[in-house]
Amino acid sequence: MYSGKTTGGGGQIPLNPNGSVNINALINGMVSRDIWAYYYTLKLAAGTTFAAQYNLFNAASGSPDPYPLSGSPVLTHVETNMPSTCNNGFSAPRDLIMDQIGFYFLSAGCGAANSGVGTFASVSDMLAFCQYSYFEFKIIDKIFSEGFLELQPPGVGFTGMSTQQLVGVWTLGLVNPHSVNRLNNFAKYLAPLMPWSLNIFFPSGSGPAGASAVMLSQGAGNGLWLKAFLKGLTDRAVQ
């Protein structure tokens, strides 16, 4: 049953038998279109030897962490907001017109040993992570973006300095939303159910003197968190 009136998109407005608007029928199939960021966190402990590959975004919120620091933790929204695994793609109607890839290390300084303000990632560990790795972003089996992590600065984070020796706040790139590598007219479309991936590789022998790269041990380093994100325009179900 329809009212004879149309929505802004030209569709007929459905009615209930009593003549009221059938809201469920009206919004069925509609989507909420928003600027959105999907993020994922990789945590590495002090003294970690970098693995040959880290497959980011391939675990959804509420599922086991594939790279746990210890035990069998479950990923929360602190670590990721992925509703599904990237290898399976987004469930319809969810999709993403991807405009930016970003990599962000949580703020780092010399930590408790010198400042008493908590344990931060070592700058040396962040630099080593970037120096001995490269990333690949794929849609299905085709590589659409690759290179060293500094090519994709996040434009977010903390900035500042301290009067304490060697203490400061460090991150990858500048804390400026304009200091990013946007795809603009070259944006990539991640359709529902389309598999994609964002992997970081540490090739065998790429570390110092041909060995595998290793993070600073406990005491000199405190481990690190890498947050990766994809930002763009996404569609989500209204109901």
Accessible surface in RSA format (square Angstrom, percent):
REM  Atomic radii and reference values for relative SASA: ProtOr
REM  Chains: A
REM  Algorithm: Lee & Richards
REM  Probe-radius: 1.40
REM  Slices: 20
REM RES _ NUM      All-atoms   Total-Side   Main-Chain    Non-polar    All polar
REM                ABS   REL    ABS   REL    ABS   REL    ABS   REL    ABS   REL
RES MET A   1   136.96  70.9  84.79  56.1  52.17 124.2  85.67  72.8  51.29  67.9
RES TYR A   2   135.89  63.4 110.58  62.9  25.32  65.9  62.73  47.1  73.17  90.2
RES SER A   3    45.14  38.1  13.52  18.0  31.62  72.8  18.02  38.4  27.12  38.0
RES GLY A   4    58.51  72.1   0.00   N/A  58.51  72.1  32.10  88.1  26.41  59.1
RES LYS A   5   149.42  72.9 144.03  88.4   5.39  12.8  92.13  82.9  57.29  61.0
RES THR A   6    73.12  52.0  49.98  50.7  23.14  55.2  22.33  30.0  50.79  76.8
RES THR A   7    40.62  28.9  27.64  28.0  12.98  30.9  27.42  36.8  13.20  20.0
RES GLY A   8    94.60 116.7   0.00   N/A  94.60 116.7  47.79 131.2  46.81 104.8
RES GLY A   9    81.69 100.7   0.00   N/A  81.69 100.7  40.48 111.1  41.21  92.3
RES GLY A  10    51.52  63.5   0.00   N/A  51.52  63.5  30.08  82.5  21.44  48.0
RES GLY A  11    36.58  45.1   0.00   N/A  36.58  45.1  34.10  93.6   2.47   5.5
RES GLN A  12    85.06  47.6  69.98  51.1  15.07  35.9  34.46  73.3  50.60  38.4
RES ILE A  13    35.92  20.4  35.92  26.8   0.00   0.0  35.92  25.9   0.00   0.0
RES PRO A  14    17.25  12.6  17.25  15.7   0.00   0.0  17.25  14.2   0.00   0.0
RES LEU A  15    28.19  15.7  20.15  14.4   8.04  20.2  20.15  14.2   8.04  21.6
RES ASN A  16    45.07  31.1  44.66  43.2   0.41   1.0   8.35  20.1  36.72  35.5
RES PRO A  17   129.77  94.6 103.30  94.2  26.47  96.2 107.07  88.4  22.70 141.1
RES ASN A  18   127.30  87.8  84.88  82.0  42.42 102.1  48.21 116.0  79.09  76.4
RES GLY A  19    37.89  46.7   0.00   N/A  37.89  46.7  19.04  52.3  18.84  42.2
RES SER A  20    53.75  45.4  42.51  56.7  11.24  25.9  47.77 101.7   5.98   8.4
RES VAL A  21    63.37  41.7  52.69  47.7  10.69  25.8  52.69  45.8  10.69  29.0
RES ASN A  22    41.46  28.6  40.75  39.4   0.71   1.7   0.71   1.7  40.75  39.4
RES ILE A  23   100.02  56.9  96.53  71.9   3.49   8.4  96.53  69.5   3.49   9.5
RES ASN A  24   102.21  70.5  99.61  96.3   2.60   6.3  21.79  52.5  80.42  77.7
RES ALA A  25    48.10  44.2  26.92  41.5  21.18  48.2  33.83  47.6  14.27  37.8
RES LEU A  26    41.94  23.4  34.17  24.4   7.77  19.5  34.49  24.2   7.45  20.1
RES ILE A  27    36.98  21.0  35.97  26.8   1.01   2.4  35.97  25.9   1.01   2.7
RES ASN A  28   110.74  76.4  92.20  89.1  18.54  44.7   7.66  18.4 103.08  99.6
RES GLY A  29    72.42  89.3   0.00   N/A  72.42  89.3  40.83 112.1  31.59  70.8
RES MET A  30    86.01  44.5  74.44  49.3  11.57  27.6  62.03  52.7  23.99  31.8
RES VAL A  31    51.09  33.6  30.08  27.2  21.01  50.6  30.08  26.1  21.01  57.0
RES SER A  32    39.25  33.2  32.59  43.5   6.66  15.3  22.92  48.8  16.33  22.9
RES ARG A  33   149.68  62.8 122.74  62.6  26.94  64.1  36.13  49.4 113.55  68.8
RES ASP A  34    45.39  31.8  40.36  40.2   5.03  11.9  13.73  32.3  31.66  31.6
RES ILE A  35   119.00  67.7  99.52  74.1  19.47  46.9  99.52  71.7  19.47  52.8
RES TRP A  36    77.30  31.0  72.52  35.1   4.78  11.2  76.27  40.7   1.03   1.7
RES ALA A  37    38.45  35.4  29.19  45.1   9.25  21.1  29.19  41.1   9.25  24.5
RES TYR A  38     0.17   0.1   0.17   0.1   0.00   0.0   0.17   0.1   0.00   0.0
RES TYR A  39    58.73  27.4  58.73  33.4   0.00   0.0  45.92  34.5  12.82  15.8
RES TYR A  40     1.41   0.7   0.89   0.5   0.52   1.3   0.59   0.4   0.82   1.0
RES THR A  41     2.91   2.1   0.00   0.0   2.91   6.9   0.00   0.0   2.91   4.4
RES LEU A  42     2.06   1.1   0.48   0.3   1.58   4.0   1.44   1.0   0.62   1.7
RES LYS A  43    35.02  17.1  31.47  19.3   3.54   8.4   4.78   4.3  30.24  32.2
RES LEU A  44    11.86   6.6   7.98   5.7   3.88   9.8   8.80   6.2   3.06   8.2
RES ALA A  45    45.02  41.4  38.93  60.1   6.08  13.8  43.83  61.7   1.18   3.1
RES ALA A  46    23.82  21.9   1.81   2.8  22.01  50.1   1.81   2.5  22.01  58.3
RES GLY A  47    33.43  41.2   0.00   N/A  33.43  41.2  13.74  37.7  19.69  44.1
RES THR A  48    33.26  23.7  25.02  25.4   8.23  19.6  25.19  33.8   8.06  12.2
RES THR A  49    74.97  53.3  58.63  59.4  16.35  39.0  37.05  49.8  37.92  57.3
RES PHE A  50    11.08   5.5   0.65   0.4  10.43  27.1   0.65   0.4  10.43  29.8
RES ALA A  51    41.43  38.1  31.74  49.0   9.70  22.1  41.43  58.3   0.00   0.0
RES ALA A  52    74.25  68.3  61.53  95.0  12.72  28.9  63.66  89.7  10.59  28.0
RES GLN A  53    78.06  43.7  67.23  49.1  10.83  25.8  17.13  36.5  60.93  46.2
RES TYR A  54     6.82   3.2   6.82   3.9   0.00   0.0   3.92   2.9   2.90   3.6
RES ASN A  55    32.02  22.1  30.38  29.4   1.64   4.0  11.50  27.7  20.52  19.8
RES LEU A  56     1.51   0.8   1.51   1.1   0.00   0.0   1.51   1.1   0.00   0.0
RES PHE A  57     0.00   0.0   0.00   0.0   0.00   0.0   0.00   0.0   0.00   0.0
RES ASN A  58    42.94  29.6  30.29  29.3  12.65  30.5   4.18  10.1  38.75  37.5
RES ALA A  59     8.18   7.5   6.02   9.3   2.16   4.9   8.18  11.5   0.00   0.0
RES ALA A  60    16.88  15.5  16.56  25.5   0.33   0.7  16.56  23.3   0.33   0.9
RES SER A  61    38.25  32.3  16.09  21.5  22.17  51.1   7.03  15.0  31.23  43.7
RES GLY A  62    54.84  67.6   0.00   N/A  54.84  67.6  29.21  80.2  25.62  57.4
RES SER A  63    32.10  27.1  29.39  39.2   2.71   6.2  31.97  68.1   0.13   0.2
RES PRO A  64    93.82  68.4  88.88  81.0   4.93  17.9  88.88  73.4   4.93  30.7
RES ASP A  65    17.90  12.5  10.16  10.1   7.74  18.3   0.48   1.1  17.41  17.4
RES PRO A  66    66.34  48.3  34.14  31.1  32.20 117.0  46.25  38.2  20.08 124.8
RES TYR A  67    56.89  26.6  50.09  28.5   6.80  17.7  41.92  31.5  14.98  18.5
RES PRO A  68    57.90  42.2  37.17  33.9  20.72  75.3  37.23  30.7  20.67 128.5
RES LEU A  69    91.54  51.0  60.77  43.5  30.77  77.3  62.92  44.2  28.61  77.0
RES SER A  70    89.63  75.7  71.98  96.1  17.65  40.7  47.37 100.9  42.26  59.2
RES GLY A  71    65.12  80.3   0.00   N/A  65.12  80.3  41.31 113.4  23.81  53.3
RES SER A  72   105.09  88.8  73.88  98.6  31.21  71.9  42.03  89.5  63.06  88.3
RES PRO A  73    54.10  39.4  43.05  39.2  11.05  40.2  53.85  44.5   0.25   1.5
RES VAL A  74    80.46  52.9  66.33  60.1  14.12  34.0  66.45  57.7  14.01  38.0
RES LEU A  75     2.32   1.3   1.17   0.8   1.15   2.9   1.45   1.0   0.87   2.3
RES THR A  76    69.51  49.4  65.03  65.9   4.49  10.7  66.66  89.5   2.85   4.3
RES HIS A  77   115.22  63.0 105.06  73.0  10.16  26.0  78.64  81.0  36.58  42.6
RES VAL A  78    91.97  60.5  81.08  73.4  10.89  26.2  88.26  76.7   3.70  10.0
RES GLU A  79    16.93   9.7  16.93  12.8   0.00   0.0   2.40   4.6  14.53  11.9
RES THR A  80     0.00   0.0   0.00   0.0   0.00   0.0   0.00   0.0   0.00   0.0
RES ASN A  81    21.78  15.0  13.17  12.7   8.62  20.8   5.66  13.6  16.12  15.6
RES MET A  82     1.41   0.7   1.00   0.7   0.41   1.0   1.00   0.8   0.41   0.5
RES PRO A  83    65.61  47.8  29.13  26.6  36.48 132.6  39.90  32.9  25.71 159.8
RES SER A  84    22.03  18.6  17.49  23.3   4.55  10.5  21.93  46.7   0.10   0.1
RES THR A  85    35.49  25.2  34.08  34.6   1.41   3.4  32.94  44.2   2.55   3.9
RES CYS A  86     0.19   0.1   0.00   0.0   0.19   0.4   0.19   0.5   0.00   0.0
RES ASN A  87    75.89  52.3  63.16  61.0  12.73  30.7  20.59  49.6  55.30  53.4
RES ASN A  88   102.34  70.6  91.76  88.7  10.58  25.5  23.45  56.4  78.89  76.3
RES GLY A  89     2.41   3.0   0.00   N/A   2.41   3.0   0.60   1.6   1.81   4.1
RES PHE A  90     0.69   0.3   0.68   0.4   0.01   0.0   0.68   0.4   0.01   0.0
RES SER A  91    70.21  59.3  66.42  88.6   3.78   8.7  38.38  81.7  31.83  44.6
RES ALA A  92    72.79  66.9  45.95  70.9  26.83  61.0  46.21  65.1  26.58  70.4
RES PRO A  93    52.34  38.1  46.11  42.0   6.23  22.7  49.11  40.5   3.23  20.1
RES ARG A  94    55.76  23.4  55.76  28.4   0.00   0.0   3.95   5.4  51.81  31.4
RES ASP A  95    13.64   9.6  13.64  13.6   0.00   0.0   0.05   0.1  13.58  13.5
RES LEU A  96     0.00   0.0   0.00   0.0   0.00   0.0   0.00   0.0   0.00   0.0
RES ILE A  97    77.93  44.3  77.02  57.4   0.92   2.2  77.02  55.5   0.92   2.5
RES MET A  98     1.48   0.8   1.48   1.0   0.00   0.0   1.48   1.3   0.00   0.0
RES ASP A  99    24.35  17.1  24.35  24.2   0.00   0.0  13.29  31.3  11.05  11.0
RES GLN A 100     9.02   5.0   9.02   6.6   0.00   0.0   0.62   1.3   8.41   6.4
RES ILE A 101     2.25   1.3   1.62   1.2   0.64   1.5   1.62   1.2   0.64   1.7
RES GLY A 102     0.00   0.0   0.00   N/A   0.00   0.0   0.00   0.0   0.00   0.0
RES PHE A 103     0.00   0.0   0.00   0.0   0.00   0.0   0.00   0.0   0.00   0.0
RES TYR A 104    15.82   7.4  15.82   9.0   0.00   0.0  15.38  11.6   0.45   0.5
RES PHE A 105     2.59   1.3   2.59   1.6   0.00   0.0   2.59   1.6   0.00   0.0
RES LEU A 106    55.49  30.9  54.96  39.3   0.53   1.3  54.96  38.6   0.53   1.4
RES SER A 107    23.88  20.2  20.18  26.9   3.70   8.5   4.24   9.0  19.65  27.5
RES ALA A 108     1.43   1.3   0.00   0.0   1.43   3.3   1.07   1.5   0.36   1.0
RES GLY A 109     6.54   8.1   0.00   N/A   6.54   8.1   3.03   8.3   3.51   7.9
RES CYS A 110    34.08  25.8  11.55  12.9  22.53  53.0  22.11  56.0  11.97  12.9
RES GLY A 111     0.32   0.4   0.00   N/A   0.32   0.4   0.00   0.0   0.32   0.7
RES ALA A 112    52.49  48.3  37.16  57.4  15.33  34.9  37.27  52.5  15.22  40.3
RES ALA A 113    89.66  82.4  45.18  69.7  44.48 101.2  58.00  81.7  31.66  83.9
RES ASN A 114    81.04  55.9  58.41  56.4  22.63  54.5  12.56  30.2  68.48  66.2
RES SER A 115    22.14  18.7   1.56   2.1  20.58  47.4   4.16   8.9  17.98  25.2
RES GLY A 116    63.66  78.5   0.00   N/A  63.66  78.5  29.28  80.4  34.38  77.0
RES VAL A 117    93.84  61.7  65.85  59.6  27.99  67.4  75.60  65.7  18.23  49.5
RES GLY A 118    34.27  42.3   0.00   N/A  34.27  42.3  30.31  83.2   3.96   8.9
RES THR A 119    97.79  69.6  71.60  72.6  26.19  62.4  40.80  54.8  56.99  86.2
RES PHE A 120    61.24  30.6  57.03  35.3   4.22  11.0  60.74  36.8   0.51   1.5
RES ALA A 121     9.82   9.0   4.03   6.2   5.79  13.2   4.03   5.7   5.79  15.3
RES SER A 122    15.33  13.0  12.34  16.5   2.99   6.9   8.49  18.1   6.84   9.6
RES VAL A 123    37.33  24.6  34.62  31.3   2.72   6.5  34.62  30.1   2.72   7.4
RES SER A 124    63.10  53.3  55.50  74.1   7.59  17.5  19.18  40.8  43.91  61.5
RES ASP A 125     2.12   1.5   2.07   2.1   0.05   0.1   0.05   0.1   2.07   2.1
RES MET A 126    11.35   5.9  10.93   7.2   0.42   1.0  10.85   9.2   0.50   0.7
RES LEU A 127   113.07  63.0 110.76  79.2   2.31   5.8 111.24  78.1   1.83   4.9
RES ALA A 128    19.03  17.5  17.46  26.9   1.57   3.6  18.48  26.0   0.56   1.5
RES PHE A 129     0.00   0.0   0.00   0.0   0.00   0.0   0.00   0.0   0.00   0.0
RES CYS A 130     9.84   7.4   6.78   7.6   3.06   7.2   1.28   3.2   8.56   9.2
RES GLN A 131   124.42  69.6  91.06  66.6  33.36  79.4  35.98  76.6  88.44  67.1
RES TYR A 132    38.72  18.1  34.23  19.5   4.49  11.7  21.46  16.1  17.27  21.3
RES SER A 133    10.13   8.6   0.00   0.0  10.13  23.3   1.31   2.8   8.82  12.4
RES TYR A 134    79.26  37.0  79.26  45.1   0.00   0.0  48.81  36.7  30.45  37.5
RES PHE A 135     0.01   0.0   0.01   0.0   0.00   0.0   0.01   0.0   0.00   0.0
RES GLU A 136    23.90  13.7  23.60  17.9   0.30   0.7   0.75   1.4  23.15  18.9
RES PHE A 137     0.32   0.2   0.32   0.2   0.00   0.0   0.32   0.2   0.00   0.0
RES LYS A 138    61.34  29.9  61.34  37.6   0.00   0.0  10.90   9.8  50.44  53.7
RES ILE A 139    15.59   8.9  12.49   9.3   3.10   7.5  12.49   9.0   3.10   8.4
RES ILE A 140   100.38  57.1  87.26  65.0  13.13  31.6  88.49  63.7  11.90  32.3
RES ASP A 141   122.77  86.0 104.02 103.5  18.75  44.3  33.21  78.2  89.56  89.3
RES LYS A 142   132.32  64.6 126.82  77.8   5.50  13.1  79.75  71.8  52.56  56.0
RES ILE A 143    68.41  38.9  47.40  35.3  21.01  50.6  47.40  34.1  21.01  57.0
RES PHE A 144    71.78  35.9  41.53  25.7  30.25  78.7  46.83  28.4  24.94  71.4
RES SER A 145    24.62  20.8  16.54  22.1   8.08  18.6  15.85  33.8   8.77  12.3
RES GLU A 146   101.53  58.3  84.84  64.2  16.70  39.8  24.48  47.4  77.05  62.9
RES GLY A 147    18.70  23.1   0.00   N/A  18.70  23.1  18.45  50.6   0.26   0.6
RES PHE A 148   106.42  53.2 105.28  65.2   1.14   3.0 105.28  63.8   1.14   3.3
RES LEU A 149     0.00   0.0   0.00   0.0   0.00   0.0   0.00   0.0   0.00   0.0
RES GLU A 150    81.45  46.8  67.86  51.3  13.59  32.4  38.20  73.9  43.26  35.3
RES LEU A 151    74.34  41.4  67.55  48.3   6.79  17.1  71.09  49.9   3.25   8.7
RES GLN A 152     9.48   5.3   9.48   6.9   0.00   0.0   0.00   0.0   9.48   7.2
RES PRO A 153    25.15  18.3  25.15  22.9   0.00   0.0  25.15  20.8   0.00   0.0
RES PRO A 154     3.48   2.5   0.12   0.1   3.35  12.2   0.12   0.1   3.35  20.8
RES GLY A 155     3.76   4.6   0.00   N/A   3.76   4.6   0.04   0.1   3.72   8.3
RES VAL A 156    72.94  48.0  69.41  62.8   3.53   8.5  72.70  63.2   0.23   0.6
RES GLY A 157    31.81  39.2   0.00   N/A  31.81  39.2   5.89  16.2  25.91  58.0
RES PHE A 158   127.12  63.6 121.55  75.3   5.57  14.5 125.60  76.1   1.52   4.3
RES THR A 159   108.77  77.4  82.96  84.1  25.80  61.5  51.29  68.9  57.48  86.9
RES GLY A 160    33.81  41.7   0.00   N/A  33.81  41.7  30.81  84.5   3.00   6.7
RES MET A 161   160.32  83.0 121.42  80.4  38.90  92.6 103.49  88.0  56.84  75.3
RES SER A 162    48.83  41.3  25.58  34.1  23.25  53.6  24.85  52.9  23.99  33.6
RES THR A 163   145.58 103.5 109.23 110.7  36.35  86.6  91.17 122.5  54.41  82.3
RES GLN A 164    90.17  50.4  82.40  60.2   7.77  18.5  12.41  26.4  77.77  59.0
RES GLN A 165   145.63  81.4 129.59  94.7  16.04  38.2  50.10 106.6  95.53  72.5
RES LEU A 166   142.70  79.5 111.20  79.6  31.50  79.2 123.36  86.6  19.34  52.1
RES VAL A 167    15.93  10.5  12.38  11.2   3.55   8.5  13.14  11.4   2.80   7.6
RES GLY A 168     4.49   5.5   0.00   N/A   4.49   5.5   0.87   2.4   3.62   8.1
RES VAL A 169    56.84  37.4  42.05  38.1  14.79  35.6  42.25  36.7  14.59  39.6
RES TRP A 170   126.71  50.8 122.99  59.5   3.72   8.7 120.69  64.4   6.02   9.8
RES THR A 171    27.63  19.7   5.05   5.1  22.58  53.8   5.92   7.9  21.71  32.8
RES LEU A 172    15.35   8.6   7.61   5.4   7.74  19.5  14.92  10.5   0.44   1.2
RES GLY A 173    41.85  51.6   0.00   N/A  41.85  51.6  21.56  59.2  20.29  45.4
RES LEU A 174   123.18  68.6 120.67  86.3   2.51   6.3 122.39  86.0   0.79   2.1
RES VAL A 175    57.09  37.6  28.52  25.8  28.57  68.8  28.56  24.8  28.53  77.4
RES ASN A 176    55.11  38.0  54.07  52.3   1.04   2.5   7.01  16.9  48.10  46.5
RES PRO A 177   104.12  75.9  89.17  81.3  14.95  54.3  92.61  76.5  11.51  71.5
RES HIS A 178   162.15  88.6 134.66  93.6  27.49  70.3  92.17  95.0  69.99  81.4
RES SER A 179    31.88  26.9  20.37  27.2  11.52  26.5  20.75  44.2  11.13  15.6
RES VAL A 180    29.66  19.5   6.04   5.5  23.63  56.9   7.29   6.3  22.38  60.7
RES ASN A 181    62.45  43.1  57.88  55.9   4.57  11.0  13.23  31.8  49.23  47.6
RES ARG A 182   135.59  56.9 117.46  59.9  18.14  43.2  27.73  37.9 107.86  65.4
RES LEU A 183    36.11  20.1  32.99  23.6   3.12   7.8  34.99  24.6   1.12   3.0
RES ASN A 184    91.23  62.9  73.34  70.9  17.88  43.1  28.38  68.3  62.84  60.7
RES ASN A 185   147.66 101.8 112.26 108.5  35.40  85.2  26.82  64.6 120.84 116.8
RES PHE A 186   151.52  75.8 146.55  90.8   4.97  12.9 151.52  91.9   0.00   0.0
RES ALA A 187    36.96  34.0  13.43  20.7  23.52  53.5  13.43  18.9  23.52  62.3
RES LYS A 188    55.16  26.9  53.54  32.9   1.62   3.9  18.58  16.7  36.58  39.0
RES TYR A 189   106.04  49.5  94.46  53.7  11.59  30.2  76.50  57.5  29.54  36.4
RES LEU A 190     0.06   0.0   0.06   0.0   0.00   0.0   0.06   0.0   0.00   0.0
RES ALA A 191    19.83  18.2  19.58  30.2   0.25   0.6  19.58  27.6   0.25   0.7
RES PRO A 192    42.80  31.2  29.62  27.0  13.18  47.9  29.62  24.5  13.18  81.9
RES LEU A 193   127.96  71.3 112.07  80.2  15.90  40.0 112.97  79.3  15.00  40.4
RES MET A 194    51.63  26.7  47.11  31.2   4.52  10.8  50.76  43.2   0.87   1.1
RES PRO A 195    51.78  37.7  51.73  47.2   0.05   0.2  51.78  42.7   0.00   0.0
RES TRP A 196     3.77   1.5   0.50   0.2   3.27   7.7   2.25   1.2   1.52   2.5
RES SER A 197    14.67  12.4  14.67  19.6   0.00   0.0  10.15  21.6   4.52   6.3
RES LEU A 198     0.00   0.0   0.00   0.0   0.00   0.0   0.00   0.0   0.00   0.0
RES ASN A 199    17.28  11.9  17.28  16.7   0.00   0.0   0.00   0.0  17.28  16.7
RES ILE A 200     0.00   0.0   0.00   0.0   0.00   0.0   0.00   0.0   0.00   0.0
RES PHE A 201    37.37  18.7  37.37  23.1   0.00   0.0  37.37  22.7   0.00   0.0
RES PHE A 202    10.90   5.5   6.18   3.8   4.72  12.3   6.18   3.7   4.72  13.5
RES PRO A 203    59.30  43.2  46.00  41.9  13.30  48.3  56.64  46.8   2.66  16.5
RES SER A 204   117.28  99.1  81.81 109.2  35.47  81.7  51.04 108.7  66.24  92.8
RES GLY A 205    35.62  43.9   0.00   N/A  35.62  43.9  16.17  44.4  19.45  43.6
RES SER A 206    41.52  35.1  19.87  26.5  21.65  49.9  27.57  58.7  13.95  19.6
RES GLY A 207     7.47   9.2   0.00   N/A   7.47   9.2   0.00   0.0   7.47  16.7
RES PRO A 208    73.34  53.5  63.81  58.2   9.53  34.6  71.30  58.9   2.04  12.7
RES ALA A 209   116.80 107.4  58.42  90.2  58.38 132.8  79.42 111.8  37.38  99.0
RES GLY A 210    47.90  59.1   0.00   N/A  47.90  59.1  24.26  66.6  23.64  52.9
RES ALA A 211    57.33  52.7  48.76  75.3   8.57  19.5  57.26  80.6   0.07   0.2
RES SER A 212    62.56  52.9  47.68  63.6  14.88  34.3  16.86  35.9  45.69  64.0
RES ALA A 213     5.96   5.5   1.98   3.1   3.98   9.0   2.01   2.8   3.95  10.5
RES VAL A 214    82.37  54.2  58.59  53.0  23.78  57.3  58.59  50.9  23.78  64.5
RES MET A 215     4.44   2.3   0.00   0.0   4.44  10.6   0.10   0.1   4.33   5.7
RES LEU A 216    66.70  37.1  63.00  45.1   3.70   9.3  66.43  46.7   0.27   0.7
RES SER A 217    72.81  61.5  68.42  91.3   4.39  10.1  41.13  87.6  31.69  44.4
RES GLN A 218   137.91  77.1 114.63  83.8  23.28  55.4  59.82 127.3  78.09  59.2
RES GLY A 219    66.65  82.2   0.00   N/A  66.65  82.2  40.48 111.1  26.17  58.6
RES ALA A 220    70.70  65.0  37.95  58.6  32.75  74.5  48.17  67.8  22.53  59.7
RES GLY A 221     0.41   0.5   0.00   N/A   0.41   0.5   0.25   0.7   0.16   0.4
RES ASN A 222    54.64  37.7  26.52  25.6  28.11  67.7   5.34  12.8  49.30  47.7
RES GLY A 223     3.06   3.8   0.00   N/A   3.06   3.8   1.58   4.3   1.47   3.3
RES LEU A 224     5.87   3.3   0.18   0.1   5.69  14.3   4.31   3.0   1.56   4.2
RES TRP A 225    75.94  30.5  73.76  35.7   2.18   5.1  60.08  32.0  15.86  25.7
RES LEU A 226     0.76   0.4   0.10   0.1   0.66   1.7   0.10   0.1   0.66   1.8
RES LYS A 227    41.01  20.0  41.01  25.2   0.00   0.0  37.95  34.2   3.06   3.3
RES ALA A 228     0.43   0.4   0.42   0.7   0.01   0.0   0.42   0.6   0.01   0.0
RES PHE A 229    23.73  11.9  23.73  14.7   0.00   0.0  23.73  14.4   0.00   0.0
RES LEU A 230     0.08   0.0   0.08   0.1   0.00   0.0   0.08   0.1   0.00   0.0
RES LYS A 231    86.89  42.4  86.89  53.3   0.00   0.0  31.56  28.4  55.33  58.9
RES GLY A 232     4.82   5.9   0.00   N/A   4.82   5.9   4.82  13.2   0.00   0.0
RES LEU A 233    61.53  34.3  58.70  42.0   2.82   7.1  58.70  41.2   2.82   7.6
RES THR A 234     0.65   0.5   0.00   0.0   0.65   1.6   0.65   0.9   0.00   0.0
RES ASP A 235    16.15  11.3  16.06  16.0   0.08   0.2   1.32   3.1  14.83  14.8
RES ARG A 236    60.35  25.3  59.87  30.5   0.48   1.1   8.60  11.8  51.75  31.4
RES ALA A 237    55.10  50.7  33.15  51.2  21.95  49.9  33.25  46.8  21.85  57.9
RES VAL A 238    69.76  45.9  39.34  35.6  30.42  73.3  42.29  36.7  27.46  74.5
RES GLN A 239   122.03  68.2  63.42  46.3  58.61 139.6  73.09 155.6  48.94  37.1
END  Absolute sums over single chains surface
CHAIN  1 A    12516.9       9301.1       3215.8       7576.3       4940.6
END  Absolute sums over all chains
TOTAL         12516.9       9301.1       3215.8       7576.3       4940.6
